[in-house]
Amino acid sequence: MNRKIQILSILFLGVSQVAFSQIKEEKLILNKKREPEVKKIEKKKTSVETIKNYPPEEKSQNPVQYKITDVPAVSDFKTSTIQGEDVAPKFEGTAQNNYVQFGMGNYGKILGDANISKTLQNKLEVGGDFHFLSTQGLKKEYDWDSKQSSATIGAFVNSYGDKGKLNLNAEYGLNNYNYYGIYALQPSSDVDLKQTVNQFKVNGYYDFYSNEILNDIRVKSSFLKDHFDAQENQVSMLANLSKHAVEMGKSGITLNADLGIGLEAVKTDFAIRDRNSSNFFNTSLTPKVTFRKGDSYVMLGSAFSFLNAKNSNDLMAEQMKNNKTYWFPQAEFQFAAAKEFKFYGGVDGGLKINTYGDMLQENPFLVSDQYLKPTETKYHLYVGLRGDIDETIKYDFSAGYGKMRDIMFFKGNSIFDNGYTLNRSAYNFANTFSAVYDDGNVSDIKGSIQYFPLANLIIDGEVRFTKYDLKNYEDIYNVPLLNASIGAKYTMLDKKLLLGFKGIFASDRTTNSFAIEGIANPGMIYQSTENKNDKVGGYADLNLSAEYKFHKNFSIFALGNNLLSSKYQTYKGYKVLGAQILGGVKITF
């Protein structure tokens, strides 16, 4: 049997590579919001160990989850929108939560990882997490510096009390990179393109064992500063009140009542260009009731937001103020004909406060001066079908349509001044982006599937189609139309060998770009011409991973990224690394 499994695994990986090498020209795209791209090799296992009969049975015993960061496939050497799922090896069921790992690869990659935790008396767990990744960048593609490094260090506390479970964590992150995507000018090789982002986060979460009235409380805070003295402070708090499992006579129907109360404050100040400044304070209420019978249910609710917004910059004669109340519908139903077929649908909406920190996660190449506005989803209607077929296939497919105001996307900047010189600031080479906003409608179709053909093999895939119809812009910039991914994880040799595969595919995107020419007379200036219908090509990014545990405390691992060696662009001018191979050693204890 073991030999059959080994043969199946070899065939599976071989067929996967051949198959995906044939769809190089397909136009598939990804529209996920991702974490910053300099990434980890392995997702951290930092959960508190589940203890039988503690806490009380009326509350789920799922432990508090502490995550420093997700661990996607490392496809490029900088923060990027491409951050697929974790393709790195991860052994399940091990009691060894502490480890240190180190790896090196081509393009000058150096990786360091460590996670240490210890359970003290009174069921108190304390721990720390460290991650570092650096690369020398694309020296053969660019005359100027394109290297990047990223580091995060964090500490956490998990505790079980008499009435609930507590999680506290703090994290400091440093991302050091360059605005290297210059395509319209030709500066000297020693040009300074540096950008640095520092961010400190403190989060707290308390979950009560019983759902009687007070369910849980969450507090988050963030403090950000970059190389150009932009500063952003953010704090939010959410309290969930609930009364669950109220029997409705002898009908078999139960009622759940919930009320979410949220507060969010964001203050952002920029120190260059127009010196934009913004201040948001948002209060939200989300009441809802759910009637459930078996796996079928009907949820009815609403969402209210009370926003106080202030914006100012050097171009405004006076500060712009906006106080507004929003209402959004919240409703969902599910009809479970069987566990294999569950029909569902609903409507939702909401207000999203766009922050500089969130924008940098999606596009790190922003100029450090942004006009910030919230995005309003007035409503989003959706219908879908999901189910579990014989515990072998799990699927979820849905389609939706919504109306939005102030949809945020990124538009390329030209040079900011026309002076005939290349002695410019790092962001002044037509190599940065700014957030722009437009109203419009959005249509989306998405699906995901998981397949478990063997006990030690998991195959998953997902696809998403998103189409925007904007009021003022003909096309949305730098947002793909279609994206997809497929992955697999396979264990062999009595779980000593773990293999992983991940393919990430995206269609091309519309963007704007600039052609810049020097005018000798009069005054020696540059003239800029904008192309409003340029294209950034799609891509197929294939990744493989392997880890072999030759001793209970020692493993070796290897990770191959972007194996088609396509130096595709994430944003205009910003190429990613080609084929990358990284190997290393992990010590667990």
VENZI-V163987 format. One record per run of one state. SS is the DSSP state (H for helix, E for strand, L for the rest). FROM is the first residue (numbers start at 0). TO is the last residue. If there is no record, write none. Layout:
SS;FROM;TO
SS;FROM;TO
This chain:
L;0;0
H;1;20
L;21;49
E;50;50
L;51;52
E;53;53
L;54;97
E;98;104
L;105;107
E;108;119
H;120;122
E;123;134
L;135;146
E;147;159
L;160;162
E;163;177
L;178;192
E;193;207
L;208;211
E;212;225
L;226;229
E;230;246
L;247;252
E;253;268
L;269;275
E;276;292
L;293;294
E;295;311
L;312;318
E;319;337
L;338;339
E;340;351
L;352;354
H;355;361
L;362;364
E;365;365
L;366;373
E;374;388
L;389;391
E;392;411
L;412;417
E;418;418
L;419;431
E;432;453
L;454;455
E;456;469
L;470;480
E;481;491
L;492;495
E;496;505
L;506;507
E;508;518
L;519;523
E;524;535
L;536;537
E;538;550
L;551;552
E;553;560
L;561;567
E;568;570
L;571;572
E;573;574
L;575;578
E;579;587
L;588;588
